[in-house]
Amino acid sequence: MNRKIIFYENHFIEFYQKQDQKVKGKIQYVFELIKQVDRVPEKFLKHLTGTDGLYEIRIEYQSNIYRIFCCFDEGQLVILFNGFQKKTQKTPQKEIDKAEQLMKDYFNYKK
């Protein structure tokens, strides 16, 4: 298995650049896992219930939780949208709405 990771626009890059080295390292580790493992454990990649194909990449470092939204395209591609640090149990609806809009924009742009 060798998935390709693609960034849509610069939402993820902006989020990534603000993180410290250790968090960046953890993000890169999880990306490598997603690229290479057939069935990625839900601990790292989970479908968001109630969405049409939106997934969240889950990263935990020390007591911080980070989420990066993505989707699959043509079975292989993982497109990374917005990322954020999670402060509460529930993923903020505004972050999900933003990711869903980015996903729509991406597929419309591709047409």
Secondary structure as the mmCIF struct_conf table of DSSP 4:
data_model
#
loop_
_struct_conf.conf_type_id
_struct_conf.id
_struct_conf.beg_label_comp_id
_struct_conf.beg_label_asym_id
_struct_conf.beg_label_seq_id
_struct_conf.end_label_comp_id
_struct_conf.end_label_asym_id
_struct_conf.end_label_seq_id
STRN STRN1 ILE A 5 PHE A 7
TURN_TY1_P TURN_TY1_P1 GLU A 9 ASN A 10
HELX_RH_AL_P HELX_RH_AL_P1 HIS A 11 GLN A 17
TURN_TY1_P TURN_TY1_P2 LYS A 18 LYS A 18
BEND BEND1 GLN A 19 GLN A 19
HELX_RH_AL_P HELX_RH_AL_P2 GLN A 21 GLN A 36
BEND BEND2 ASP A 38 ARG A 39
TURN_TY1_P TURN_TY1_P3 GLU A 42 PHE A 44
STRN STRN2 LEU A 45 HIS A 47
HELX_LH_PP_P HELX_LH_PP_P1 LEU A 48 LEU A 48
TURN_TY1_P TURN_TY1_P4 THR A 49 GLY A 50
BEND BEND3 THR A 51 GLY A 53
STRN STRN3 TYR A 55 TYR A 61
TURN_TY1_P TURN_TY1_P5 GLN A 62 SER A 63
STRN STRN4 ASN A 64 ASP A 73
TURN_TY1_P TURN_TY1_P6 GLU A 74 GLN A 76
STRN STRN5 LEU A 77 LYS A 86
BEND BEND4 THR A 88 LYS A 90
HELX_LH_PP_P HELX_LH_PP_P2 THR A 91 PRO A 92
HELX_RH_AL_P HELX_RH_AL_P3 GLN A 93 LYS A 110
#
